[in-house]
Amino acid sequence: GITPVEIRDLANTTSITLSDLVKRLGGGQPTTKDLVLFCRQMHTITRTGLPLLKGLSGLMETTHNEVLKEALVDVIAKLESGRELAQSMKGHPKIFSALFINLVEIGEATGTLDVAFQRLYEYLSMDQEVRDRVKSAVRYPIIVLIAVAIALAIITVFVIPNFAPIFRALGDDIPLPTRIIMGVSNVAINYWPHMLGAIVIFAAAASSYVKTETGRLRWDRLKLRIPIVGIIVHNAAMSRITRSLAISISAGLPINETLRTVSDSIGNAWLGEKMAALSADIERGESLSRTASHSALFTPLILQMIALGEETGALPELLDESSDYYKREVDYDLENLSAALEPILIVTVGAVVLILALGVFLPMWDMVARARAGA
């Protein structure tokens, strides 16, 4: 009376393919673009009335992401066993977030699954657009810094050692900038394995610390305090928070559950912890506007929108307006990010060039001056 659902050759269980290795190392996870495409296709399927199992089977066969394909295979199997779509997706929390599952669950309960996927599509599309704009804005500064680092490495390892014998001819009269770059060059040449090992160890330790709860909270809080970039991160988080609140409240999710759900989808652990703490005050009977004003989390604009929304019963619409406002702020800041970073880059590159120029040319000027004095 048991139906086999999978058959494997036990003799070959020790063989691991490249794709299996990538999956075990955590790679191959669906990107936001994959989920945007998935939500758009699911909106079409649910809106046109196509049977869910048939539509998911078609998506499973056409998706190019192996991890998402395996997840859809599992979702289809659970649907065939009688489970609902949201319950079937809960087994894959790394792919489908809590907000994603809650909206699908509400869509199933109210018969508006197509609207749920449309809201998810719009939310994920906007989130992806902000991420792409951030990457585009910081690409130029990163390229400049990498080019400067490569130039410094070449000069330190290959150029300065060739000038060192000439500089040593000055004896104790070597200028300070020259002594600095000679010392850095000697350390880089003689101790580069130790430096490389220290960098690797520091990077591994920092990565491990950030993965802990305390480390992630401190790192996410520090990101909000970084000059120029911190305000962009904060405004993007405010836009994401208000958009998530608007989507969840308009879908009929209770406020306390909405706050807990949204806290997991912000992308910032420190802000998420403050959001989750709001639900306890809501459960004690406090209003959202009063609780939010005591949290020191929201800006005055959002607090005004929340208070007005509670009075007029148009809280989702006003939260959407707040999200649009902060999205425009993020767009404006991103457009001017390169212009704001250019002075910093110019000063940095100028300082490096000045130190190198002084370090190389000062001893040469001293040698020329001595030669003239001797003549």
Sequence and secondary structure as in RCSB ss.txt:
>XXXX:A:sequence
GITPVEIRDLANTTSITLSDLVKRLGGGQPTTKDLVLFCRQMHTITRTGLPLLKGLSGLMETTHNEVLKEALVDV
IAKLESGRELAQSMKGHPKIFSALFINLVEIGEATGTLDVAFQRLYEYLSMDQEVRDRVKSAVRYPIIVLIAVAI
ALAIITVFVIPNFAPIFRALGDDIPLPTRIIMGVSNVAINYWPHMLGAIVIFAAAASSYVKTETGRLRWDRLKLR
IPIVGIIVHNAAMSRITRSLAISISAGLPINETLRTVSDSIGNAWLGEKMAALSADIERGESLSRTASHSALFTP
LILQMIALGEETGALPELLDESSDYYKREVDYDLENLSAALEPILIVTVGAVVLILALGVFLPMWDMVARARAGA
>XXXX:A:secstr
         GGGTT   HHHHHHHTT     HHHHHHHHHHHHHHHHHT  HHHHHHHHHHH   HHHHHHHHHH
HHHHHTT  HHHHHTT TTTS HHHHHHHHHHHHHT HHHHHHHHHHHHHHHHHHHHHHHHHHHHHHHHHHHHHH
HHHHIIIIIHHHHHHHHHTTGGG  HHHHHHHHHHHHHHHSHHHHHHHHHHHHHHHHHHHHSHHHHHHHHHHHTT
STTHHHHHHHHHHHHHHHHHHHHHHTT  HHHHHHHHHTSSS HHHHHHHHHHHHHHHTT  HHHHHHHHT S H
HHHHHHHHHHHHT HHHHHHHHHHHHHHHHHHHHHTHHHHHHHHHHHHHHHHHHHHHHHHHHHHHHHHHHHHHH 
